[in-house]
Amino acid sequence: MPLWLRQRQSGKSALNGTRKRIVGFLFWCVLLVIGLIASYRLTFSSQPESAARESLASITRFVTGQRSTVQLTDPTGRLQIGDPVFFADAKGHYRQVGAVAQRIAAPLDSVPPVPSVRINWYEPTVPADACQMFQHHSNGRLSEVVATLMPAEKQQRIREQLAVAMAAHGQELTDTFVPLVQESLQRSMPVIEDEFRLAVARHRGEIDQALERWNKELVQQRLLPMARQEILPVVRKHGQPPAEKIGREIWDQASLFRFGWRALYDKTPLPEKSLLQEEWKRFVDEEAVPILEKHMDEVVVAIQRTVRDLSANQAIRNELGAVAAEIAADPQSRQLIQSVLKETFVDNERLRMVWREVWSSGEARRAFDIAGDRLEPVVRKIGDEIFGSEETGIDPDFARVLRSQILRKDRRWMVAWHTGATNGVIEIASESMPYPIVYLADQKQAGTGAGR
């Protein structure tokens, strides 16, 4: 092939390659623009315009590499690469402004050794060195899950829904389930009493040892001295006057002659006996009891005053509380009580059979059907409140729990507050907060919070 023809063909191929690269570059540019526009409309169509612009600008700066770095001390050594940093604006809306880019080991000569982290910061309107960082951590405990899943405003809405449902159907449900509960208790009490006696009999030796030890250590050494010093003076103060008055009246009614000759007669070998016992019975029924009944109001007042003063006596309350706490803290006593209660209630097969019979009966099934029909609407509403619905999507709080507990994400994050300066240390937050989330939902949800 002639040289000029080969040169002409190589020039065409080079030109074709350049055109292909240009077309490919333009194609990806157009695709990127379309993707950005679609993401903007999908993500920010329901957010306020200012928040949308700030979030889009933050994403743009992150993609284009417009960032600065700051090195801060991490006292906990817990932060990992990729842990986000959020910034809260004046309205309380969160947006991500940085992330941990590098972990730096503590210097060998530092005491104690405290590691550091380097944070990429891509928020030019607020410098990183003008913010104080606070570290948050999700511990995964049940209390934290409940607090995240059901914040205060959601709990209030659920309480209101339950109140409305109980106002409408509470009496009907009460009339339906109370007979079942009453039957359960009536049939359970004899079984519990029998098993309790058997459990006590099985542990009789341990109980006797504990009682003997308590009698020596607590009753003799602490309770009896307290009774002599604190309780008896109060009882004597309020009980002695009515007791003396009643005693004098009974003594005045007693006939020494009637008691005396009957006692002597009973000592003789005459056939009729028990005259003294009969006279005593007559005296109690006809003389003593009416006197006691006449002064019963005074006795009741004396008892009330005694109980009142004993209850108000701080020394008695402290001593009884200390004794109860000592018994509760005693390992042997606690183990003994737990064993008796466990055998009485938990391991009681007869008790389980009673409850199984009651709550699987036809009356119980009808009660459950009524409860299901009446409460199903409110239960569905509560489920929508907690987990979300087909109309609103997954509830953001439930999404937090799923990401944290199931996917093991969002376990650590930082919040930056614009304080004007930083002390160079990432402080541990004193108050807990849920992980910030951008709500990809409707305007109402977007207004309740913002974040990543």
C-alpha positions, 0 to 999 in steps of 0.5 A: 500500500502506498505511503500516502494512503497509509498516512491518510488512514492512520490520520482518520483512525486518530481522528475517529479515536479523538471523536470517540473520546469526546463523545464519551466524555460528553455522554458521561457529563450529560449523565452526571448532570441528569443524575444530579438534577434527579437527586436534587428533585428526589431529595430536596423537593420536600425540604425548605429551599434554603436547606436544599441549597445548603445540602446540595452545596455541601454535597458538591463541595464533598464531591469536588474535594473542597475541604480542609483538615483539622486534627483533634484529640479523641480521649475515648479512642473510639472514633473510626475512619468514616464517622461523620460530623454534623453541624446544627444551624440556628433552626436546629437542622443538622447537615453533615459537614465532615468525617473522620479521615485518619486515626493517629496513634498517641505519642509514645511519651504522652502520659496517659496516651491519648490518640487523635483523629484527623477530620476532613471538613468541607463546610467553608462558611464555618471554619472547623477551628471555630467549632467545639466537637462533641462525640455521641455513641450508641450503646445498643441498650434496650432503654436507648432503643425505646427512647429512639423508637418512641420519643416523647411526642410519639408517646403522647400521641399513643397515650391519646389514642389509647385513652380514646379507645378505652373511653369507647370500649373500656367498660365492655372490655372490663366486663369481659375480662374481669370474670376471667381474672377473678376465676383465675385468682379464685382457682389459683389461691388454693394451689399457691397455698398448697405449694407454698406449704410444701416449699416451706416444708422442703426448706424447713431446715434452712428456714430454721437456721435463718430464723435462729441467726436472725433471732441472734443477730437482729431480734436480740441485739437490735429489735428488742433494745429498740422496742424497749427504748422507742416503742414501749414508752409510746405504747405506755403513753397512749395505752396506759390511761385507758388500760388503767381505767378499764382495769379499775372498772373490771376490778370493781365489778369482780366479786372476791367472795363468788370466786373464793368459795367456788375455788374452795368448793372445787378443791373439796371431794364433792361431786360437782366441779368446775364452778370456778371456771363457770364463774370466770366465764360468766364474769367475762361475758356479763361484766368484763366484755360490756366494760370493754365495749363501753371503752372501745372508742378510747382503745381505738383512739389510743391505738391510732395515736400509738401507730401515728407516733411510731410511724413518725419516729425517725429512729424506729423507721431507720432501724427497721429500714436497716434491718430490712436492708440487711436481710435483703442483702444477705445472700443466704436469705435472698437465695432462700426466698428466691427458691421458695417463691420460684417453687411456689409460682414459677415451677408450680405445674398445677398453677400453670394448668389452672391458668391454661384451663381458664385462658384457653376456655370458650369464654376466654376465646370469646373475650379475645375476639371481642378485644381484637375487634374493638382494639384492632383499629387503635393497634394498627394506628399505634403500629403506624406510629411506631413502624410507619405505613404504606402512605408515609413509608418507614418511620424515621425513628424505626429506621434509626433502630434498624440501621443501628441494631440490625445493620450496625451502622450509625454507632458513632458520630460527632456534632459541631457547635459554633462556639468561636474556638475549639480546645482541640479535644473532642468532648464526650456529649453529656446528653444523648440524642438520636442519630441525625437523619435526612427525612426523604419523605413529605414536608411534615416529616422533613420539618421535624428534623434533618441530618445525614 
